[in-house]
Amino acid sequence: MVHWDNEKNGSKKYKSFQLPGAKPHYNPDRPGQVEHIKLDLELDIPNQTLEGICQIRINPVRSGIIDLTLDAVNMQIESVKILKTAQHFDYDGEFLKVRLKQPTVAGEVFTLSIEYVVVQPQKGIYFILPTEHYPDKPTQVWTQGEDEDSRYWFPCFDYPGQLATSEIRVRVPGNMIAISNGELVEVKEKGKDKIYHWSQKQIHPSYLMTLTVGDYLEVKDEWRGIPVNYYVDKNRTAEDVILTMGKTPRMIEFFSQKYGYDYPYPKYAQVCAADFTFGGMENTSTTVLTDACILDARASIDNRGSESLVAHELAHQWFGDLVVIKHWSHAWVKEGAATYAEVLWTDHEYGAEDAAYYRLGEARGYFSEDSGRYRRPMVTHVYREAIELYDRHIYEKGGCVYHMLRTELGEELFWKSIHTFVNDNAHKTVETIDLIRSIEKASGKNVLFLFDQYVFRGGHPEYKLGYSWDNDNNLAKVTVTQTQDDLFDLKLPIAFGFVEPKSAEKLAENPDELPVLSLKTFTVRVFEKEQAFYFPLESKPSFISFDHGNNYLKQVTLEYGLAELKAGLQFNPDPLAKIQCAEAIAKKGGLEAVRALEKSLLEETFWGVRVEVAHALAEIKLDQAFTALAQGLADTDARVRRTVITNLAKTKTQASLDLIKPFVKKGDPSYYVEATAADCTGDLAAALSHDREPSKVIKLLNTVLKERAGWNETVRSGAISGLSKLKDADEALEIVLKYTAPDVPYYLRLSAIRSLGAMGKSQSKSKTAQILNRLQSIAREPLFRTQMSVVIALGQVDSPAAIGILQSFANQETDGRIKRMAEEAIQRVQKAIGKDEGFKQLREEFDQLKKENQELKSRLESIEAKAASKSSK
């Protein structure tokens, strides 16, 4: 069943964020302030067991409390004591309810001591061990608390509103290192084991408490004398570690200055964990990262994702750890800030154009979720599980909101506001209103209008722009239409660009010198459905730049003349404006459009614009556009080459295949380019199935699978994806099925599992059954990424049988992310089945009409034949 939201009864509808079972969530009543949490742990790693004593020091907020309720899931509770006095308790496997023998007295501190055992936990703490199929997998233990999973490894008040100091003593095998929050107090040897004692002296919430254990390679660094260390499995190299995380000390300096508060903890550790269920987790002073982020030299050519991940998690040490959200509904405050930190670091390290393009990528990520998944306010307390809130609305859109605040306030007041927010709220909990108040305190500015429009309600403005020039009156007219339902009220800059052409004399002197560019900018208030603005100018502008700098989150459609679009593409200093012009030029089509885009592809200095121009050229269905696009294969930037290959493959011809196949046969310096070429080669071979290409390409891709193992199996995954496009070929299906076997390298296997879904779409009944049987058997496996891959695959298979398997995920899965994805996949499959069934019915009716028509035609021919026979007599 699909639920829909209709905002203000407008014409456009959006899927609801709230699924059945969603309800309002609030922090529980607070019996007192948790002052300190001490864990004394022993790990039995082979048996995946934890024995612990959890001591929680509580300062009661009021007298007379006799009942305490703690979160504790799937534990064996051995005893609950205060000092040496046992306390009565009830435990239902989810909540530990303690009946105190003596009522609390406000201000009189007491310590609750809970002895407990955790056996083979489902969440919270993860024991990673070698298996039959992966005997080389490292032995590790790591925890993951966010959002409410700390309750799976120690009893606690598991919500972010309680801040306390903490310490962990843990006994581990002697060959292993244990890393936790804060500073290392001591390491003691006990037989063949070691006992590590860590102490976190700054208060933080329970979800940020962490423990990681492994036989790590430790790479040491420092910042201002503070240890900055990296921990990875010993099969990695120190060179790859530095390549991936080596900029961390410079990042700490950068963010300390930007946020106006020096890094607040006694060390910073980054631990790369096997089978980690997130990209990264910002535990206080100890970030855990997926080991998939570790680069090698070739991967670093065109992968900045790992660097951005490091920056994101580091920024959380201020936004999230130092300044803690009071409730999950305000998670955007920290996640948006950490996402915007990626933009800040990109600007610092690679320049303003790269930063602007990075922002565009974030905006597009949010737009995709808003239009294709659901629309929601960024702040909402209505959900089923808090993990559902961790989406593109709070990350990508949140980052864009911080950038809009920076634009509204200006550089000085924005950073003054950030400094005020961080300093005033250090070691405290915050809500969205606290950010608003800090801005008002520091700047005197009231930015509630921006929060009301972008944060407390869903959506964003969608503008259609027109332009005309009145030559008689030297008047520029710009029309702005808001095409979305809920109107936005914003003050936006409109700039007019004037390009002074070079004289013949200057051109002869220096042909490479750029023309002189000047800008005249006006600020207008855009608040109505349709508005026309008139601007007196001294001469006709070369181009128009709406929301000059593109600092506001929006979508635009440009309806300018081709001359203005070409000038904007060539001369506008804003790369995002250039991209908008390229998209609009492509919609106009024609040879002049092709020539303008070709010129940009070959001459534009910024790689991000060239990427977008390649996309634009592919939208023009002319041979000249294809020829122009093909020139991009020689681009020096791997990201452009990759995009060109993707877009050449949209033209399903032998010429496309001939251009792309050499990148598979001979390779490319970039893993990603080579993988994209393999994928596209399969796609093109499927389209050229009348030739012998499919069998030749299957052989080629199978060779890649046998010979091109490498970093995270990127290239071989491209080959698997290419084979999945050849879904009508039995041999291709057999190969993909083969690579879903449990002994296949993990990331390659995940690609094969997902590719089965692509092969199951509009497939024959026998092959669909074969695919679903395989997916159903894999669905029983416990690893998070395996289950996610199965759900993604099943969501592509248009068969009622897929719904049954997905329903089992939705009913039984404990991870809220998988549960929600399964439910959304069920909706997609149901919709696809409905369409296909309707198409099938139309086909049957059409075939019946053809049959009846043929019968009528035969009867008519028979009658005509008889009539001709009679007339001949």
N, C-alpha and C positions, 0 to 999 in steps of 0.2 A: 504494500500500500504506500502510495506517495502522498506526503503532506505538502501543501503549498502555502506560502505566504504571499499576500497581495498587498504591497505597500500603498496605502491611501487609495485603494481601488483603482490604481493606475492600470495602464494597458499591459505592462510588462510584469510577468510573474517570476518569482524566484523560489527555488526549493528551500524548505525550512531547515534551519540548523538543528532545531529541536526534534529529535526522533522520539517515538513512543517510549515512555518511561522517564523522560526528562522532567525534572522538578527543580524548584528553587533550592539553592544550597547556601548555608550560612555557617560561619565558624561556631563551634559549640560554646556553651557557657564556660567561663574560665574559673576553675576552682581556686586557682592561685597562680603565681609565677613560678615556672620551672626555672631553677637557677643553674642546675648542673646535671649532666647526664654522664655516668661512668659505666662503661662496658668492660667486663672481664671475660674474654672469650677463649675457647679452645676449639680448633678446627680439626675435624676428621675428614680430610679432603677426599680420600678414596671412597668413603661411605657417604659423602655429601651431607655431613652432619655438623651442627654447631651447638656447643654447650656454652651457656652464658649466665652471667649474673649482671643484671641491669639495675643500677642504683640511680634513682631520680630524686634530687633534692628539690623540695617544693616549699615555697613561701605562701601560705594561704592568704587569699585576698579578703576572706571573711571568716568569721567564727561559725561553729556549728555544723560544718560539713562532715558527714559520716560516710558518704558514698563517693567513690572515684571510679570513673570509667576510662580505661586506657584502650588504645588500639593495639591488637595483637592477633595476627592471623596464622592459623595452622601451626600452633606451637604446643608443646607439652609444658604446662606450667607446674613446676615442682613445688614452689613455695612462694609466699609473699610475706615479708617481714618489715617491721619498723624496729630498728635496733635488733634485739634478739626476740622480739615478740611477734609470733605468727599472727597474721591478719586473715579474717575470713574472706574468701573470694569465690566467685562463680565465673566460669569460663565456657563460652559456647563456640570456640574456634574462631571467633571474630572480635569479640570484645571481652576484655578482662575487667570484671566489676569487683572492686575491692570494698569491703565493709570495714571501716576503721573501728578499732576497739575504743579509741578515744576521739571525740569530735575535735575538729581543728580549732585552733585559736588564731585569729588574724595576727600575722606577723611572727608567729612562732614556727620556725622552720623545722621540717622533718624530712627524713630520707626514706623513701620506699625502696626496698631491695627485693628484686624478683629473680628467682632462679628458674631457668627455662631451658628447653631443648628445641632445636629446629632440625627436622629430618627431611632431606630432599625437598627443599623449598621450591615453590612455583615462581616466586617473584622476590624482589628485594635483594637477595644475595644469590649469586650464581657461581656454581662450581663447574669449571671448564676442565674437561679431562680428555685424554686421548681415547679414541674409539677404535672399533674393529676396522672401520673404513678410513679413518683419519688417524693413524697411529702416531703421526708427527705433530698432532695438535698439542700446543703447550698446556701444561697444568697451571691453572690460574684460579683465583677467587676474586670476584669484584662485586661491589654493591651498586644498586641504582635506586635512589629514594624518590625522585620526583616522578609523579606528583605525590601519591600517597602510598608508597611501597616500602618505606622504612619499617612499617608495622609488620612486615613479613620477616624481619631479621632481628628486631628488638622491640619490646613493649614500649609504647610512647604515646604522647598526645600528638597525633600525627596530622598537624595542620600548621601552616606557615606562621600563624600569629604568635606562637610561643618561641621565644628566643632564649637560648641558654648556652653556657660554656659546656665543653664536653672533653672527655678523654677516653681512649681505647687502649687496653692492654690485650694483646693477642698472642697466643702460642702457635707457632708455625714450624714446619720442617726447617732444619738448619740451613739448607741450601737456598731458601727462599727469602725474599725481602717483603716486608709488610709496610705499606704506606698509608697514612691516614691524615686527618686534618691537623693543622697547627704545626707544632715543633716536636721533634723527637727528643723525648726525655732520657731514655736509656734503652739499651739492648742487652738482655741477659741471656746467657747460654744455660740451657737446662737439658742435660743429656744430649741427644742428637738434635734437639729442637732449640729454637730461640724464642724469647719473649720480647716483643716490641711494645714500647709504651709511648703513645703519642698524646699530646695535650693541646687542645684548642682553647686559648684563653679569651678570645673574643666571642661574644654571643652570636649564635646562628640558629636556624630552625632545624628540626629533626631531619627534614628531607635532604639537607646538605651534609649530613654526617656520612662518612664514607670509609671503606676499607678495601684495599686492593692488595693481593698477595700473588707473587710469582717469582720465577727464577729469571729475573730481569737483567738486561744490559742497562747499566746506569750511565748516562752521559751527563756530566756536571757543567753547569754554567752559573752565572751570578748577575745580579743587578744591584748596584750600590752596596755590595757586600751581602746581600740577601741571596741564599741559594735558589737557583732556578735549574731544576733537574728534570731530565727526561728518562722515562722508563719504557723499554720495549723488550719484546722477546729476544732471546740471545741469538736467534738465527738472522736478525737484522744487523745492519752495519751502522757504525757511528756516523759515517758520511751521509747515509740516508736520513738518519735522525736529525742531523744538523740542517740538511736540505729542507726538511719538513718543518721543524720547530725552531730553528736557529735564530730566527728574528725575534723570538719572545722577549729577550731583555730590552731590545729597542722598542717593542710594543708597550712594555710596562712603563718605560719612560714617557712614551708618547701619551698614553692614556692617563698617567699620573698628572701630566701637565694639562691635558685637555679637560679632565674632570675636576681639576683644582684640588686634588686630594691624593697624596702619595699612596702607592700600593700599601694596603693596611695590614698585611699578614707576614709572619716570620719566614715564610718560604713560599715558593710556587713550584708545584710538581705537576707534570703532565704524564699520565700513564696510558699507554696504548693497550687496549684490552681485546682479546679474541672474543668473537661472537657478541660484541657489545650491541645492545638493542637500540642505541641512538647514535647520532653522529658524534656527540660530545655531551658531557655533563659537568657543570661548573661547581662541583663540590668545593666548599670553602678551602682555599689554598691548595686543593688537589683536584685538578680536572682529569676526568677519564675520557679518553678519545677512542673511537673505533680504530683498530689496527689497520683498517683499509685506507686510512688517510696517509700512511707513510709512503712517501714518494721515492722513486729512483730518478736518476738523471734524465732519462728519456721522458718520464711522466711529467717532470717539471717544466718541459718545454711549453705546454699549453694548459697546465693545471694550476689554477690559483685557488681552487676550492679548499685545499688543505690549509693554505695560508689564511684564508678567510675564516675557516673553522677555528683555527688557533686564536685569531683576533676576537671572534665572537665570544668564545668561552672565557677568554681573559677579561673582556669587558664586563662580563657578569660578576667578576670579583668586586666590582663597584655596584653595578646595577643588578641586584638579585641577592648578593651575599652580604655586602656592606649595608646597602639599603634594601630591605627585604619587603616583598609584597605581603600585605596583611591577609589577603584572600586571593584564591586562584582567579577570580573574575577580573582582577587587575593585573594579570600576568603580562599584558601588553607593555606595561611600564618598563619591565626588565627585558622582555624579549624584543620589543621594538628598539630599545636603546642598544642592545647587543647587536641587532641586525644593522642598525645605523652605524655602529662601530666598524662594521665591515666596509661601509662606504667611506668613513673617515680615514681608515687605514689605507684603502685603495687610493684615495686622493693624496695622502701623504707619501705613499710609496711609488705610485705610478702616474699621478697627475689628475687634473680636473676632468679631462675628457673621459678617462677610464672610470672615474668616480660617477660621472653623470650616466654613463652607459650601464654601470652597475646598478644605479637607482632605477633605470628603465627596466632592467631585468627583474628587480624586486617588484616594481609596479605590475609588470606583466604576469608575474606569478600570482599576485593577488587578484588581478582581473580574471585570470583563468578560473580561480576558485569561486569568485563572485558570480560569474556567468554560468559556470558549468557544474558547480557543486552546491553552493548555497550562499545566501547573503545574510549577514548578521551584524549587530552592533559589536564593536570591539570589546566593550564591557558588558558582560551578561553573567548572571549567577544562575541561570536556568540551563541545566545540562544533566546528563546521566552520570558521567564521570568527568573529573576535572581534566583528564588527558585529552578529552575531545576539544578543549579550548586551544590546544597547541597546534594552530593552523596558520594559514597564510594571512589571515586577518590580523593576528597579533604579531607575527614576525615581519612579513614583507610590508603590509599596510602600516604596521606600527613604526617601522623604520621610516616610511614616507611621511608619517605624521611628525616625527622629530625633525625631519628636514623642512617641512612646512613651517614648523615653529621657528626654526632658525631663519627662514626667509622673512617671516612676519616680524621677528624681533630685531633682526640684524645681527651681525657677528658679535659685537660687544655685549649687547644685552642678552643674547642667547646663552653665551658661555658664562656670563655672570649668573644667569638663572640656573644653569646646570650646576655651577659651583655652589650656589645657595642650596639647591635641592639636595646635593650629595652631603654637604657639610652639616646642614640642619637635621638631616635624617640618618646620619651615620649610626649604625647599630640600632636602628629602629625599624618599625614596620610602616608601610605607606599604602595609600590608595591613590587613585587617579587625582582626586581633589588636592592631595598634597603637592603634586607637581604643578597644578594650576596655581595654588597659593604661593609656591616658591617663585614662579614666574612673575606673579603680581608683586611680590615682595621685592624682587630684585630689579624689576623693570618698570613697575607701575602700570604695565599693560594688562588689559583684560582680553584674554584669548579664549574665553569661554565659547565664543561664536564658532571657533574652529573645532573645539571639542564636541560641541553640540552636533555639528554637521558631519564630522568624520569619525568620531569615537563613540558617541552615545547613540548613534543610529547607523544603519548600514548604508552602503552605496558610495557613490562619487559622481562628480559631474561628467556629462558626455556632451561635448560641444561640436556643433557643425558651424564652420566659419566660411563666410563669403567676403569678397573684396571687389571694389570697383574704384575707378579713378575718374574724377570730373576734371578734364583738362582745362575747361574754360575758367573754373574757379579755383584750380589747384587744391582740390578737396579729395581726400581719401575717405572712402566709406567702407567700414568693416561691419558686417552683420554677424551676430553671435546668437545661435539658437541652442538652447538646452534641450536635448532630446530625451533625457531621462524623466521619470515621473516626479520625484521630489526635487524641487529647485534648490540650487545652492546660491549663496550670497557671498561673493568674494570680490576683492579688489585686485585686479590683475594688470600687469604691465603689457602694453602693446608697443612694440618697437618697429620702426620703419628703417630699413637699411638702404643707404645710398652708396653705390659703387661708382667711384670716379674713374672713368676709362682712361687708360694711359695714352698719351699722345704718341704719334708715330716716332717722334724723336726719342722719347723715353723708352719706347719699346725696342728701338734699335740699340740703344745704349745698354739696356739690361732686360732681356726678354723674360728672365725668370722672376723679376720683381713683381710683387703682388699689387693689384690696384689698391687705391686708397679707399678704405671703408669708413663711413660715418653712420652713427645711429641716432635717431631721435625717438625718445620713449615717452609715452603717456600712460598714466594709470587710470583705469576705468573700473567702475563698479558693475559687475555682471550679476544680476539678481532676478531677471525676468525670463519668461519663456523664450522671447525673441526680442533682441535689441539691435538698433542700428547706431553706430558711432561715427561721427564725422570729424576729420582731423585736417585743419589747414596746414599745408606744407608748401615749401618754396618750390619744390619740383616733384615730379613723379618718383616714388620710391622704387628701388630695384626689387625689394622683397619685404614681406611682412612677417613679423615674429610675434605670435600670440603667446601670452604668458612667457615673455622673454626670459630665457634661462630654464624654462620648463621646471619650475620648482614646486608646482602644485600637482597633486595627484588627480589625474583626469584622463579622459580619452578624447581625442580630437579627430575630426574629419575636415580636411582642407579642401575647399572648393574655390581655389584661386586659379588664375590663368597660368598657362604653361610657362610663360616668360618669368613670372614671379616665382614659380616653383623651381625653375632651373637656377635662377639667381640665388634663391635660398639654399638650394643644395650645394652650390659652389661657394657661397660667400658668408652665409650665416655662421658666426663663431660658435654657436651652440650645436654640439653634435646631435642632440635629440631633435632639434628643429630640422636639421639636415635629414634626419631619418624620416620625419613626418613628410617632408617634401618628396623624398624618394618614394614613399608609399603612394602619395597622391599622383606623382608622375606616372607610376606604373598603372594606375587606374585609368589614366587618360589614353595610354597605349600609343601606338604609332611609331614611325621611324625616328621622329624627333625625340620622343621620349627615350627610345633605345639609345640614341646617341648621347643624350645627357647622362643616362645611367652608366653607360660604358665609360664615358670620360671620368666619372666619379670613381668607378671601380678601379681604374688604372692610375688615377692621379690623387685621390683623396689620401691624406697622410694618416688619418686615424683608422685603425683596423676595425673598430666597432661599426663605423659608418660603412666601410666596405662590406662587412658582413651583411648589413641590412640592405645595401644596394644589390647584393647577390640575390637576396630573397625577392627584391622588387623586380629584377630582370626576369626571374622565373615566372612572374605573373603575366608577362607579355607574351602572348602565343604567336611569336613571329620567329622565323629562322634566324633573322639578324640578332634577335635577343639571345637566342641559344649560342650563336657564335661569339657574341660579346661576353656572355657569361663564362664560356669555356676558357677565356683568357685568364680568369681568376685562378685556374689550376696552378699557375706559376707564381701565385702570390707568395711572398716570403713569410707571411704569418700563417701558422698552421690552422688557426681558428677560421681564417678566411677560406683556406683550401677545403677545409671540412664542410663549410657551408656551401661552397660552390658545388662540391660533389653531391651533397644532398639535393640541391636544386636542379642540377643537370639530370638527376635520376627521375625528376618529375616528368621529363619528356621521354616517353617510353619508345625509344628508337635504338637501332643498332649503333648509331653514332654515339649515343650516350654511353652505351655499354663499352664501346671501344675506347672512349676517353677515360672511363673510370677503372676498367679492369687492370690496367698497368699498376695502379696504386695497390691492388691486391697482390699481383704477381711479384712486383719489385719492392713493395713496401714504401714507407714514408718515415721521415724522422719522428713523426708524431704517432703514438699509439692510437689516438683518437681518429686521426685522418685515415689510417689504415683500417680501423674497425668500421668506420662509416662507409668506406669504399666496399668492404666485404658485404655489409648489410645491403647497400644499394645495388650491388652486382646481383644478389639474389632476387631483389625486387624487379630489376630489369629483365632478368632471365625468365621470370614468371610471366611477364608481359609479352615476351617474345617466344612464347611456348610453341608457336607454329614452326620455329626453326629447331635446330639441335642444341640451342643454347642451354636449356635447362640441364641436360645431362653433362655438358661440358662445365657448367658453373658448379654443379653439385660436386664434381670431381675436384675442381679448384678449391672450393670451400672446405672440402674434406681434407685436402692437403694442408690447408691453413690450420685446421683443427689438430692435425698430427704434428705439425712442425713449429707453430708459433706461440708456444706457451710463454707467458710473460707477466708483467705487472698487473695484478688483480684480474688477470685473464681478459683484459680489455679487447685485444685483437680477436681472440678465439670466440669471445662473446659476440663480436660483430659478425663472425662467420655463422654462428648459430642463428642469429637474428636473420641473416640472409637466407639461410636454409628454410627458416619458418615461412618466408614469403613464397616458397615453392611447395605450397601445401598440397597441391594435387599430385605431387610426385611421391610414390611410395618410398623410394630410396631416401628422400629428404626426411620424411617422417621417421623412418627407421633410425637414421643418424641422430636426430634430435632426441628420440626416445632413449637411445643408447647413452647419451650424455646426461640423462636424468638419473643414472645409476648412482647409488650412495657413495661409491669410491671415486667419483669424478671430482677434481678440484672444486672447492666449494663455490667460488664466485662463477665459475663456468657452469656448474650445475644449476645455480639459481637462474642464470640466463636461459638455460635449456627448459627449465620448468615454466618460466614466463612465456617462452616461445611456443610451448605446447598450446597455450591459450590462443595465440594468434593463428595457429594451424587448425584450431577447433572451430573457428568462425565460418559459418556457411559450408560446413564440411559434410561429407557423406555420412550416413548413419553408422556404418561399420567403423570408419576411422574415428568418428566422434566417440563411439563407445570405447575404442582402444585408448584414446586420449584421456577420457574421463576415468577409466579404470586406473590408469597410471597416476593421475592427479589424486584420486581418492586414496591410493596406497601411500602417497607421499604426505597427504594431509595429516596423517597420524603422527608424523615426526614433530618433536617438541620445539626445535629451534625457531626463534622469532622470525628471522629473515626467510627461512624456508616456508613458514606458514604464510607470510606476506606474499611471497612469490606464487604460492598456490592460489591464494585469493585473487591476485591480479590475473592469473591465468584463467581461472574459472569465470571471472567477470567478462571474459571475451568469448566464451563458448555459448553459442545461442542454442541451448538445449535445456529442456525442463530438468534433466538429470543433474545439471550443474547447480541448479537451485537447491536441490536436496543436500549436496555436499556443503554449499555455502551456508545453508541453514544450520548445519551442525556447528560450524564456526561461530555463527551468531548466537547460538544457544549455549555453547560450552566454553568458549574461549574466555580466559581470564584477562587478557590484555585488551584494554578498551579500544586501542587503535585498530587491532585486527577485527574486533567485533563490529566496529562501525564500518570499516571497509567492506566486510562481508555483507552487511545489510545494504550498503549502497550498491555493491556488485549485484545483489539479488534484484534490485530495482532496474539496473541496466539490462540484465538478462531478460527479465520479464518484458521490458519494453522492446528489446530486440526480437523476442519470440513473437510478440504481438504483431510487429511489423512484418516479420517473415511469414507468419501465418496468413496475414492479409494479402501479402504478395503471392503466396502459394494459391490462395483462393482465387485471386484475379487471374493467375496463370491457368488454373483449371478451367475457369469460366471462358478465358480467351481460347484455350484449346478446344473447348466444347463448341464455341462459336465457329472456330475454324473448321471443325468437323462437320457442323451443320451447314456451313457455307459450301464446303466441298460437296456435300450431298446434294444441296440445291443446284450447284453448278453442274454436277453430273446429271441430275434430272433434266436440267435445262438443255444440256448438250444432247441428251437422249431425245428430248422432244424435238429439238431443232433437226436432229438427224432424221427422225421419222418424217418430219414435215418436208425435208429436202428430198427424201425418198419418194414421197407421194407426188411432189411436184414434178419429179423427173419422169414419172410415169405419164 
